[in-house]
Amino acid sequence: MAYAPRTSAPDRPGSMVESHRGYDPRLWLFYGLLALMLAVLAGGLAYQQLGRAEQHRERETVQSQRRVVVPGPRGNLFDREGRLLVGNRPRFAVTLNLDELRTEFRREYLRVRRNYRETGDKDLPTAGQLERLARVSVVQGHLQTVNRILGGRERVDAQALERHYRQARILPFVLLEDIAPEAYARLLEQLPVNSPLQVYTASTRFYPHGRLAAHTLGYTASDDDLAVDENLPGADLTTFKMRGSVGRQGLEAALDARLQGQAGGAIYRVDPAGYRLQPALEKRRPVQGGDVVTSLDLDLQRAAEAQMAENGLAGAAVALDVTTGEVLVLASHPDYDLNSFTPRLTEATAAEINARGAWLNRATQGLYPPGSTFKLVTALAGLRSGHILPDSEVECTGSYQVGGRVFVCNNHRDRGVITLPQAIEKSCNTFFYHFGLQTGIEAIAAEARLHGLDQPTGLDLPHEARHMLIPDPAWKQSRRGDRWFPGDTANVSIGQGDLALTPLQMACLVASLARGETLTRPTLLHRDPPVAQAQPPDGLPPAARAAVFAGMEAVTNTGTGRILQTPRFRVPGLRLAGKTGTAQKATAQGTLNFAWFVGFVPVVNPRIAVAVIVEGDTPGEDVAGGRYAAPVAGAIFKAWADKNLPPPEAD
Amino acid sequence: MPRFDQARPFLTLGIVLLAWLVLPAAVKRVARLSFYEFQAPTDVAASYARDLQEFWSQKTRTKNEVIEAARDLARLNASYELRLQDDARLRAEIARLEELLRLPSYGEFRAEPARVVRRDFSAWWQRLVVRKGSNHGLRVGSPVIHGGGLVGRVAEVHAHTAVVELISDPAVRLAAVFDGDDRPVSFQGGSNPPLRPAEALLEYVPLDVFATPASPRRLVTSGLGGVYPPGLYVGEVRSLEASTDGLFKTGRAVLDPRLGRLTEVTVLVPVDPAP
């Protein structure tokens, strides 16, 4: 084919070349505009990609990732010998991973919709309602699998499912809670490994001794706002928290920061519908909280509570290590089973505890008139002020007149001439009326304050009573607008009247007296090596202390606490010191008796101090310290001696 | 046209694949099973051939060797007879105690011995094919044992063969207990590469259970799961570690090395299966 050059036709007006030439300036303008727009576009793109890349990445992360936080198990509590008091037990639950059911939900939705359409019903449910129906149907289907394996008839809680689906579909939906180990074993074996149904394990508090030291150990409650460690990654992500627990009472509350576990968690990518995509992008296991060794002695606590339960009356018992101030026993009766608080306390159980008056920790929160046990304070005040000497005597005629009022002695007995040790031994009121009036209320109140009886002890437990009362003229004037009478002093001298103290304070008083110091700072934490209390010495002459100790020893031998020498409580070779008391309190039903016993063992180099109170529940009933409170102390002393003293044969 | 001719095989393959994808699930399942059943005689025949080969190799042994083997076998039989007597006595005692305590007795099993046709070990699954199937009453889920304890469970049953998932398979999970302890722990096959001793993962082990290489603990079936009878040896645990959450320990169980070279197993077929 021959090449034929193209020739322009000069006779044809407006050739192509001419036409382009004619538009040149406008084309350049167009090109310029186009270039500018492209440049703006490219620049914008570059700015977004390079300049704002970090922000976009963060937004993408926040939108597409979710964090699931799992609580760490709480630490354990042990007694001073390392025996478990509070631990954790596994709690098995059957859960369903909703994110693995997307296809099933869709398929069921189509099936349900088709069924509705086939029925010809014009009143069709909305798409949302159909979706809910489909979800319930699918979940119920999986629950049927569990029912078949376990032989149950469980039904899905549609409302709970819907709530979970709306609010936390990234978390597994709990179908059955707290299943038995046998059920767990069946599911483990019969559910396929890759099933959306899984056995989920969480921890819950476990109290191996049930009611033992219930008020002291305390309990936990569930906590929806789990504290999360700042170092846990994904702080800026939407976070779903599994339910944790927080200490509510007792040591569980007081030591919550130490016991609380470190939360773990995982970060998952989610699809636009909020379903989790496996596997997790990042995972951190929870870490158990710190363990705490308490000062409690399981054997002594058990002995005290058994004896209190035998009485069947409300009361409290406290035992302290005299040297260190460590609390060996802190018991309150009536009590409750700590295991009834896990996984949660039912309303019926709470009401039952309330009806029995068991919430109160009587050892630290119960305020009682100390009765004759307060005579020890009166004696110390008299000895310190010089109004009482170790060999002081008074003739007891069975009554004592103060102004125009006659005060009777204990049992109206005419005891004749009586010394300080004998007055303590027989709990003679006349002796203490006489010398209490001579010493004066100011000196007695000052002695009580010197021993810290007007202040909380500072024990590491929450809610210790703060309104203890050491009455004096200033208090009476300010509170009642009345002046102080000698009869008030007589009353206080024998521990009656407006005095109000806790059993823990009385235990501290006795421990201080036994150690020759003014104060005892009790603690529930065991320290190894032991740390001795170093409080100010009480400044009493040895002869004065010896007279008081002699009286207290006589109480347990031949006095009001002689029940401790019966075969049940007697420990051969162990010298005991104690003081009984019986206080009265007027109530709407009548006057109730409160039985007291305070004491320590051994008399020489004391090791353990005890305070016990037992509340009478019937007006007029003779609930005396020697009969009701001393046996509880005796049980504690015996349990202590069994562990700490060599058996008699060894001698 | 020539180009189309060249692409025809690929086109056909594509059409077949597409057709397979759109086929109903039931048809696919029947096709798969039929394929397996057609293929099964080949495996079974190969297994018989191996047996024959073994028979002829045994025929080459001398009379003395055979006499010695027979003597060893007679001694073994005598010891087994003794054990059987002990076993019968213990069974009677267990039955008496169960009656006394009104405990429910475990379901009975019928022992069905089966030759191993093929072993299929990989990092993904650990399986055996045995030469008995539904024609011998085997059921899916039946426990499988050998002289050294638990082998696994029946995963698939065909007419003349059955597939057994070994306890070393990651898809097998069971509730085991430590010998002398009644608390169930989770036992799951691990990812076991070939040519290495099989291991399994242990989870939810109570904190007061201890195991060291010097004093390993025996792991047996719990009988609580409803699949395996209690007391079957599963493996040995030589170390346990406390998990960070402080609730449990985790560890690994070393399985019987004979699992990898089994030639004969026994399938425990439930006599009275649960409804």
Interface residues (C-beta under 8 A of the other chain):
Chain A: G72 P73 G75 N76 N88 P90 I149 P181 E182 Y184 A185 R186 L188 E189 Q190 L191 P192 V193 N194 T201 S203 G261 G264 R285 P286 V287 Q288
Chain B: P170 A171 V172 R173 L174 A175 R183 P184 S186 Q188 Y204 S222 L224 G225 G226 V227 Y228 S243 T244 D245 G246 L247 F248
